[in-house]
């Protein structure tokens, strides 16, 4: 791990943080895209099931269940707007990748460090609240891809990993 006192180390920390943020937003895009596709698929199937049962004089309970599924999924899609969330996170990811591209072509200097840190803060200002467990997962993934020692990874349980896209589960247990 770099020594946090030199300009090179601060530069490395900035670049690492920008890359982690880009990875985080990429994971959010993937989650929201998948969510929207699944909701659309099940809404379509349930709607088709409702129409089919109405036309075939099947049990009214099946029709009511299918109609309820359509209503619930449509409400989820309307309230949480996964398609809009995917676009937001895709835009944030793009901005972080652009910033990373600008950082890697420069030499580490105090002036550029201040400039790029300021740009990073401007992007972070537009972010919705982060899911911290997912952020830790991204941190570990980036450390793995950059060849850091496994001893430096944060421990994330399978339950935390499973819930990471939805909410922070037992965040306090991550050291």
N, C-alpha and C positions, 0 to 999 in steps of 0.2 A: 504494500500500500504506500502511495507517495507521502512524503513529509508535507504536512499542511502549511508550511511556512514560506515556501518559495513561490515565485510567480508561475513557474511551470506546474507546480502542484495545484495551485488555484485554477490555472488554465485547464488542467486535467479534470479537476472537480466540476468545473463549468461544463466541459464537453460531456462528461459522464452524465451529469444531470439533464442536459439537453437530450442526449440519446435515450436516457431512461424515460423521459417525458414523451418522446416520439413513440417509443415502444408501448408505453402505457396507452396512449391514444389509439394506436393501431389495434391493441387488444380490445379497447372499447368499441371501435368501429366493427370489428369482427363480431363481438357479442350482440350489438344492436342490429346489425345486418341479419344475423342468424335469427334473432328474436322476431324481427319483422317478417322474415320468410316463414318461420314456423307459425306465427299467428295468422298470417294470410292463408297458409295451407290449411290449417285446421278450421279457420272460418269458412273457407271454400267447401271443405268436406262436410262440415256441419250444416252449412246452408243447403248444400246439395241433398244431404240426408233429410233435412226438414221438408224440402220440396217433394222428395221421393215418397216419404211417408204420408204426406198430405194427399198426394195423388193416388196412392195405392191402398188407402183405407187401413193402414197398419195401426198398431196400438198407439193411442193418443199420447201415452207417456213417452214413447220414443221421440215423437215429434216435439214434445215439450222439452225434453233433455237436449235435443239437437238445437232447438231455438235458444235455449238458455246458454249453450256453449257459444253460439254465434254472438249473442248479446254480451257475454262476459269477455270474450276475446276482442270484440269490437271496442268495448269500453277500455280494456287494457291498451289497445293500440291507440285509442284517442287520448287517453290520459298520459301515458308514458312516451308516446310518439317515438318509437324506436328508429324510424326512418330519419326523423329530424335529428335525433341524438347521434346517429351514425354520421350524418353530414357535418354536424358540429365537431365531433371528434376527428373526423377526417381533415377538416380545415385546420384544426389545432395541430394535428400530426404534420401536415404539410408545412405549417409555419415553423415548427421545431426542426424539421428536416432542412428547410431553407437556412435557418440559423446555424445548424450544424455544418452545412456546406460552407457558409461564410467563415465559421470559426476555423475549420481545418485548413483553409488556404492562407491563414495569417500566422505570423510568428507571435509567440507569447510576449505581450507587452502590457504594462499596467494600464495604458490608455485604452487599448483594445479590450482588455479584460473588463474594464468599467463599462465600455460601450456595449459589449455583448451581454454582460450581466443585466444591464438596463433593458435591452431588447428581450431577454428571457423573462424578466419581470413583467413587461408589457403583455407578453403572450400569456403568462400565468394568470394575469389579472382577468383574462377572458375565459379562464377555465371554470367549469362547474366544480363543486367540491369533489375532491379525489377520494377514491376508495383506497385506504391506506394498505390493506392486505394485498390488493392487486398491485399496488405500487411496489411493495416489498417483493412480490413475485417477479415483477419486471426488473427490479434491482438485481435479484439473483440471476435471472436470465441473462442480463447484460454482463454481469461479472463472469458468468460461465463462458459467454461468447468472447470475452476479452482475455480469458486465460487466468483469471484470478484463482487463488488457492481456495479449495472448497471449504476450508476452515473459516473463511470470511463470510460465507453465505449465512443468511438469516434462516432460522428453522420455521417452515410453514407446514402445518399438518394437512392431510388430505381433505379434511372437512373444511379448513380455511380455504384451500385451493378450490374446492367445489363451490363454496359460497362467494368467492371473491368478486365475481361479476355482479352480484346482487347487493351485498352488504358486507360490512366488516365483522367477521365472526372472531371473537376472542382476540382482538387486536393487542390487548395488554399482554398476551402470552408470547408475543414476538419480542425477542430481546434485541 
